[in-house]
């Protein structure tokens, strides 16, 4: 209800009582009740109006977020406007071995969680196959009771896959978004007794040593000058020979190939035609996208060996490497 309608109604109520007051003198207690009633009606309309406006704004923001937000490690949200760079340190750590129940109204809970999952399958070619390959490659060298580090664990999809495939493994998941960590708790569900979640960046991860590690759909959000540091911190937490799986956006960075790959990436995701140009600009200016050859060189510089490409889905690439 608009403000002019509620104000008009309140004015009519006041006029009625003033008119009644000229022809009838109410006892003090009745006058008090009438005034209270008038105040209550006015407040009710004001609260209803604010609630409707808030609901409309929230709905618009939700649709905007899911239509235009890029992928993030398990994170699909308005990261460019609302979240600091993934390299910024964060000190708070939440241990999700606790038994608290995540609230159902988190930004990516309930119906939003479904939209998030659908978005990943729409935007990442062969998303389910990527998860299956990740699980198989890690299992080659990870013991039955292995401990696995998951960097960019928000959303919980890779945690759910790995925990379901390997009942003896335990996991530490790290992500800078508290909302997405709550979603990870909901997604992992019955596997949570074997999972600990930490809010922050790689510095928030336990020291290990871990038997394996993954980092899916995350590294393209880390600035170039922090990428090698992040990879080296993962390597430092791994046992010698431990497998490490990474997958994210990677394609040639010389023109005109770069622009062509950006256009392909946006087109594959089914972006609304009205948002295509802004999506291209976001990919071009907000992400740190490296050429595949540079990705492999950086993994080696961080202390990994035997770097092999195992996945290529249009603009996405995936590598398996081993702690040297």
C-alpha positions as CSV (number, residue, x, y, z in Angstrom):
1,X,0.0,0.0,0.0
2,X,1.4,3.4,-0.9
3,X,2.0,6.1,1.7
4,X,-0.6,8.5,0.3
5,X,-3.3,5.8,0.6
6,X,-2.4,5.0,4.2
7,X,-2.2,8.7,5.1
8,X,-5.6,9.4,3.6
9,X,-7.1,6.6,5.5
10,X,-5.6,7.9,8.7
11,X,-7.0,11.3,8.0
12,X,-10.5,9.9,7.4
13,X,-10.3,8.1,10.7
14,X,-9.2,11.2,12.6
15,X,-12.0,13.2,10.9
16,X,-14.6,10.7,12.0
17,X,-13.5,10.8,15.6
18,X,-13.4,14.6,15.6
19,X,-17.0,14.6,14.2
20,X,-18.2,12.1,16.7
21,X,-16.6,14.2,19.4
22,X,-18.7,17.2,18.6
23,X,-22.0,15.3,19.1
24,X,-21.0,13.0,21.8
25,X,-18.7,13.4,24.9
26,X,-17.0,10.2,25.6
27,X,-15.8,9.2,29.1
28,X,-12.0,9.6,29.6
29,X,-11.4,5.8,29.4
30,X,-13.3,5.6,26.1
31,X,-11.3,8.6,24.7
32,X,-8.1,6.9,25.6
33,X,-9.1,3.6,23.9
34,X,-10.2,5.6,20.8
35,X,-6.9,7.4,20.6
36,X,-5.0,4.1,21.1
37,X,-7.1,2.5,18.3
38,X,-6.2,5.3,16.0
39,X,-2.5,5.1,16.7
40,X,-2.6,1.3,16.3
41,X,-4.3,1.5,12.9
42,X,-1.8,4.1,11.6
43,X,1.1,2.0,12.8
44,X,-0.3,-1.1,11.2
45,X,-0.6,0.5,7.8
46,X,2.9,2.0,8.1
47,X,4.4,-1.4,9.0
48,X,2.5,-3.1,6.2
49,X,3.7,-0.5,3.7
50,X,7.3,-0.9,4.8
51,X,7.1,-4.7,4.6
52,X,5.7,-4.7,1.1
53,X,8.5,-2.3,-0.1
54,X,11.2,-4.3,1.6
55,X,9.8,-7.5,0.0
56,X,9.7,-6.0,-3.4
57,X,13.3,-4.7,-3.1
58,X,14.5,-8.1,-1.8
59,X,12.8,-9.9,-4.6
60,X,14.4,-7.6,-7.2
61,X,17.8,-8.0,-5.7
62,X,17.4,-11.8,-5.7
63,X,16.5,-12.0,-9.3
64,X,19.3,-9.6,-10.2
65,X,21.8,-11.6,-8.3
66,X,21.0,-14.9,-9.9
67,X,20.8,-13.4,-13.4
68,X,24.1,-11.6,-13.4
69,X,26.3,-13.0,-10.6
70,X,29.5,-14.9,-11.7
71,X,30.6,-18.2,-10.4
72,X,32.7,-18.3,-7.3
73,X,34.1,-21.4,-5.8
74,X,31.2,-22.7,-4.7
75,X,29.9,-19.2,-4.6
76,X,27.3,-17.5,-6.8
77,X,26.6,-14.0,-5.4
78,X,27.2,-10.3,-6.0
79,X,30.8,-10.7,-5.1
80,X,32.1,-7.7,-7.0
81,X,29.9,-5.3,-5.1
82,X,29.5,-6.9,-1.7
83,X,32.6,-8.9,-0.9
84,X,36.3,-8.0,-0.5
85,X,38.9,-9.7,-2.7
86,X,39.5,-13.3,-1.9
87,X,43.1,-12.5,-0.9
88,X,42.2,-10.2,1.9
89,X,42.9,-11.7,5.3
90,X,40.0,-12.6,7.6
91,X,40.4,-13.6,11.2
92,X,37.0,-15.1,12.2
93,X,36.8,-18.9,11.9
94,X,33.6,-20.9,12.4
95,X,33.9,-24.5,13.4
96,X,30.9,-26.2,11.9
97,X,31.4,-29.4,14.0
98,X,28.9,-27.6,16.3
99,X,25.3,-28.9,16.3
100,X,23.5,-25.6,15.6
101,X,20.9,-25.5,12.9
102,X,21.5,-23.0,10.1
103,X,18.7,-20.5,9.7
104,X,16.4,-21.2,6.8
105,X,16.3,-17.6,5.6
106,X,19.9,-17.3,4.5
107,X,20.5,-15.7,1.1
108,X,21.2,-19.0,-0.5
109,X,19.0,-21.3,1.6
110,X,15.7,-23.0,0.5
111,X,14.7,-22.0,-3.0
112,X,17.8,-20.0,-3.4
113,X,19.9,-23.1,-2.9
114,X,18.1,-24.7,-5.8
115,X,18.8,-21.7,-8.0
116,X,22.4,-21.7,-7.1
117,X,22.8,-25.4,-8.0
118,X,21.0,-24.9,-11.3
119,X,23.2,-22.0,-12.1
120,X,26.4,-24.1,-11.7
121,X,25.0,-26.8,-14.0
122,X,24.0,-24.2,-16.6
123,X,27.3,-22.3,-16.6
124,X,29.9,-25.0,-16.1
125,X,30.0,-27.6,-18.9
126,X,30.0,-31.1,-17.6
127,X,29.7,-30.0,-14.0
128,X,28.7,-33.5,-12.6
129,X,31.5,-35.1,-14.6
130,X,34.0,-32.7,-13.2
131,X,33.0,-33.7,-9.7
132,X,33.3,-37.4,-10.6
133,X,36.7,-36.9,-12.1
134,X,37.8,-35.0,-9.0
135,X,36.7,-37.8,-6.8
136,X,38.4,-40.5,-8.9
137,X,41.7,-38.6,-9.2
138,X,41.9,-37.9,-5.4
139,X,41.2,-41.5,-4.6
140,X,44.2,-42.7,-6.5
141,X,46.5,-41.5,-3.8
142,X,44.4,-40.6,-0.8
143,X,44.2,-43.3,1.9
144,X,40.8,-44.6,3.1
145,X,41.0,-42.5,6.3
146,X,42.4,-39.4,4.4
147,X,42.1,-35.8,5.5
148,X,41.1,-33.4,2.7
149,X,41.4,-29.6,2.4
150,X,38.7,-27.9,0.3
151,X,39.5,-24.3,-0.5
152,X,36.4,-22.4,-1.7
153,X,34.0,-24.8,0.0
154,X,31.0,-22.4,0.1
155,X,27.9,-24.1,-1.2
156,X,29.2,-27.6,-0.2
157,X,28.7,-29.4,-3.5
158,X,32.2,-30.9,-3.7
159,X,32.0,-31.7,0.0
160,X,28.8,-33.6,-0.5
161,X,30.3,-35.5,-3.5
162,X,33.6,-36.4,-1.8
163,X,32.0,-37.3,1.5
164,X,29.4,-39.5,-0.2
165,X,32.0,-41.3,-2.3
166,X,34.5,-41.8,0.5
167,X,33.0,-42.5,3.9
168,X,36.3,-42.7,5.7
169,X,37.6,-39.3,4.7
170,X,37.3,-36.2,6.8
171,X,37.3,-32.6,5.5
172,X,38.2,-29.0,6.3
173,X,36.4,-26.5,4.1
174,X,37.4,-22.8,3.9
175,X,35.4,-20.0,2.4
176,X,35.2,-16.2,3.0
177,X,31.4,-16.1,2.9
178,X,29.5,-17.0,6.1
179,X,26.2,-17.3,4.1
180,X,27.7,-19.8,1.7
181,X,29.2,-21.8,4.6
182,X,25.8,-22.1,6.1
183,X,24.6,-23.3,2.7
184,X,27.4,-25.8,2.7
185,X,26.1,-27.2,6.0
186,X,22.7,-27.6,4.5
187,X,24.1,-29.2,1.4
188,X,26.4,-31.6,3.1
189,X,23.7,-32.6,5.6
190,X,24.3,-36.0,7.1
191,X,28.1,-35.8,6.3
192,X,28.6,-32.8,8.6
193,X,30.1,-34.9,11.5
194,X,33.1,-35.5,9.2
195,X,33.4,-31.9,8.1
196,X,34.7,-28.7,9.7
197,X,34.1,-25.3,8.1
198,X,36.3,-22.2,8.5
199,X,35.3,-18.7,7.5
200,X,38.2,-16.9,5.9
201,X,40.9,-17.4,3.3
202,X,43.7,-19.9,3.0
203,X,45.3,-18.5,6.1
204,X,42.2,-19.7,8.0
205,X,42.9,-23.3,7.0
206,X,44.4,-25.7,9.6
207,X,48.0,-26.4,9.2
208,X,47.4,-30.1,8.3
209,X,49.1,-32.1,7.1
210,X,46.4,-33.0,4.6
211,X,46.3,-36.1,2.3
212,X,44.7,-34.2,-0.6
213,X,43.2,-30.8,-1.5
214,X,40.8,-29.2,-4.0
215,X,40.0,-25.7,-5.2
216,X,37.1,-25.6,-7.7
217,X,35.8,-22.5,-9.4
218,X,37.7,-20.2,-7.0
219,X,41.2,-19.2,-8.2
220,X,40.0,-16.8,-10.9
221,X,38.8,-14.6,-8.1
222,X,42.2,-14.3,-6.5
223,X,44.3,-11.4,-7.7
224,X,47.4,-12.3,-9.7
225,X,49.7,-11.0,-7.0
226,X,48.1,-13.3,-4.4
227,X,47.7,-16.4,-6.6
228,X,51.2,-17.9,-6.1
229,X,51.0,-17.2,-2.4
230,X,47.7,-19.0,-2.1
231,X,48.9,-22.0,-4.1
232,X,52.1,-22.2,-1.9
233,X,50.0,-22.1,1.2
234,X,48.0,-25.0,0.0
235,X,51.2,-26.9,-0.8
236,X,52.6,-26.2,2.6
237,X,49.6,-27.9,4.2
238,X,49.9,-31.1,2.1
239,X,51.9,-34.2,2.7
240,X,54.5,-35.0,0.1
241,X,52.9,-36.6,-3.0
242,X,49.4,-35.5,-2.0
243,X,47.1,-34.8,-5.0
244,X,45.7,-31.3,-5.6
245,X,42.7,-30.6,-7.9
246,X,42.1,-27.1,-9.3
247,X,39.5,-26.1,-11.9
248,X,38.4,-22.6,-12.9
249,X,38.2,-20.2,-15.9
250,X,41.3,-20.1,-18.1
251,X,41.8,-19.2,-21.7
252,X,44.2,-17.2,-24.0
253,X,44.7,-13.6,-23.0
254,X,45.8,-12.1,-26.3
255,X,43.4,-10.3,-28.5
256,X,41.2,-11.1,-30.4
257,X,41.1,-14.5,-28.8
258,X,40.5,-13.1,-25.3
259,X,37.4,-11.2,-26.3
260,X,36.1,-14.2,-28.3
261,X,36.5,-16.5,-25.2
262,X,34.7,-14.0,-23.0
263,X,31.8,-13.9,-25.4
264,X,31.7,-17.7,-25.5
265,X,31.7,-17.9,-21.7
266,X,28.8,-15.5,-21.4
267,X,26.8,-17.1,-24.2
268,X,27.1,-20.6,-22.8
269,X,25.8,-19.4,-19.4
270,X,22.5,-18.3,-21.0
271,X,22.9,-14.7,-19.9
272,X,19.8,-12.5,-20.4
273,X,20.5,-10.5,-23.6
274,X,19.9,-7.3,-21.6
275,X,22.8,-8.2,-19.3
276,X,25.3,-9.6,-21.9
277,X,27.4,-6.4,-22.1
278,X,27.7,-6.0,-18.4
279,X,28.5,-9.7,-17.9
280,X,31.3,-9.4,-20.5
281,X,32.7,-6.3,-18.7
282,X,32.6,-8.1,-15.4
283,X,34.5,-11.1,-16.8
284,X,37.0,-8.8,-18.5
285,X,37.7,-6.5,-15.6
286,X,36.9,-8.2,-12.3
287,X,38.3,-11.7,-12.7
288,X,42.0,-12.8,-12.8
289,X,42.1,-15.1,-15.8
290,X,45.4,-16.6,-16.8
291,X,46.4,-18.5,-19.9
292,X,46.6,-22.3,-19.4
293,X,50.4,-22.3,-19.8
294,X,50.7,-19.7,-17.0
295,X,48.4,-21.7,-14.7
296,X,50.6,-24.8,-15.1
297,X,53.8,-22.8,-14.5
298,X,52.4,-21.2,-11.4
299,X,51.5,-24.6,-9.9
300,X,55.1,-25.7,-10.5
301,X,56.4,-22.6,-8.9
302,X,54.3,-23.2,-5.8
303,X,55.9,-26.6,-5.3
304,X,53.7,-29.0,-7.3
305,X,54.9,-31.5,-9.8
306,X,53.5,-33.7,-12.6
307,X,50.9,-31.1,-13.5
308,X,48.4,-32.6,-15.9
309,X,45.3,-31.2,-17.6
310,X,42.3,-33.5,-17.0
311,X,39.3,-31.4,-17.8
312,X,38.5,-28.8,-20.4
313,X,34.9,-27.4,-20.7
314,X,34.8,-24.4,-23.1
315,X,36.2,-21.6,-20.9
316,X,37.0,-23.8,-17.9
317,X,40.1,-25.9,-17.3
318,X,41.0,-28.4,-14.6
319,X,44.4,-29.7,-13.5
320,X,45.7,-32.4,-11.1
321,X,49.1,-31.9,-9.6
322,X,51.0,-33.4,-6.7
323,X,52.8,-31.9,-3.8
324,X,56.6,-32.1,-4.5
